Amino acid sequence: MAIFQNAPLLLAIFSIFFAQFIKVPIHFLFTKEINWSLLTSTGGMPSSHSAAVTSLATAIGYETGFDSPVFAIAALFAGIVMYDASGVRYQAGQHAAMLNKIRQELTIFFRDMKHWTDKHEHEKHEELKTLLGHKPNEVLSGAITGILISFIFYSFII
């Protein structure tokens, strides 16, 4: 199947898995805690989104030339994804953190009210996900990771 010979696609997918995998040891270095849920989470260091799109763009540059229109499309796509990861998605995570705090404080407030029924007191609410986006250094490290993966592949493997 030709899709399994598409190096840019395979490198981008590999970059996602690699970036997700190294989140666990990087987190361990900073916190001394192993958190396996980082393997499937969004956010964190490095950005797997950034790794994927920069690896894809770099591979397309090697395949079609860094002056090709296809590389221009891939590079612009990478820039938009990285901007979104560090901007809109990061802010959405900050909003979720604040909403979770407001929800906790309201729960305590209502629990203390005399007329609050037992029904509401025992309700559990799932917290909003706060790790949605990336800090700029996480995006940058993901971008460097993706570029290096494609660079190594095209420089030493092919």
N, C-alpha and C positions, 0 to 999 in steps of 0.2 A: 504494500500500500504506500502510495506516494506521500501521504501525510506523515509517515514515520521517517521520511527523508527530508522533511522541512526543518532545516537546522534553526532558523530564527524562531519558529514556533516551539521546537523542543527546548531551545536554550531559555526562552521566556518561561516555559513551564518549570524547567529545572530551577531557574532563579527564584520562582515563587516558593518551591519546596525547600530550597537551600536557605532562603531568608527566614522562612517560618521555623525551620529546624534550629538555626543558630540563635533565635530569640531565647530559647531555653537556657543555653549556657551563658549568654550575655546577661540575662536576668539573674542567674545564679551568681555571677561575678559581683554584681552590685548589691544583691540582697541576701545572699547565702541561702536562698530558698529555691527549690526546684518546683517550677510551675508548668506542668505538662499541658495545661489548657492553652498556653501560648502557641502551641502547634497549630491550633485552629482559630485563633483569635485575630481580630483586626487590630490595628494600632501596634505600638511597640517598636523596638529597635532590632533590626533595621526594617524599613518599610518594604514589604514584599511587593506591593503595588509598584513602587519606584524601581525595585530590582527587575521586575518583569518588563516594564515598559522601556527602561534604558537598555536592558539586555536585548530586547526585540529591536529597538532602534539601532543599536550598535551592530547587531548581526545583519540587519537589512543594509546598513552602510557598507559592511564588508561584502555582502552578496551583490549589491546593485551599484555600489559607489556612493561615496559621501556627498557627491554633487547631484545625485539622482532625485527626481521628484518623489519617488517612493520613500527615500530616506527622509526627505523634508516632511512628508506626511507623518511618518513614524516619530520623528523628533518633536513635531508640534503636538502630536497625540501624547507623547511622554511628558511634555511640559504641562499640558492641561491636567493630566492625571496627577502629577506631583503637586501642582498648585492646589488642586481640589483636596488632595490628601492632607496637606498642611494647612489649608484654609477652611473651607466649608465643613469638611468632616471633623476637623479638630474642634471647631467652634460648636458643632452639634454635640460633641462629647462633653464639652464644658457646660453646655445648657442642660444636658442630661444629668450631670453631677449636681447642678443647682436644683433641678426639679426633684431629684432623689432626696436632697436635704430638706426641701420644703415639704415633701410628702412625709418624711420622718417626723418633722416638727409638728405638722398638722395631726398626725396620728397620736402623738403624745398629748397635744392640746385636746383633741376630741375624747381621748381616753379619760382625761381628767374631768370632763364635763359630767355633771350629775345625771343628765338625761340621755346619756349615750347608751345605746342598747348593747347587750352582749353580742348580738349578731355582728355589729360593725367592729367590735373590739377584737374579735378573733379572725377577721379577714386578713389574708396575706396578700401583699402586692409584690409582684416581681419588679425589681429595680430596673430602671432603664440602663442600657449599656452605655458606659461612659468612655470606653476605649475604642473610639470610632476612627479617629484620624491620627495624625502624626505631628510631632514637633519638627521644626525645620532640620535639626540634626539627624533625626530618624529618616527623613526623606533623603537627605544628602547621603547618609550611609547606605541606604537602599540603592540609590542611583549609582554610587561607586561600586557596590556589590554587583549590580547587573552589568555595568560596563566591563568590569574585570572578568566576569564569567565569560562573556562573549569574546573579549580580547584574548584571554587564555586559550579558548577553544580555537579561534581562528589563527592564533600565532603559533601554538604548539601542537595542536591535535590534527588540524587539517593541513 
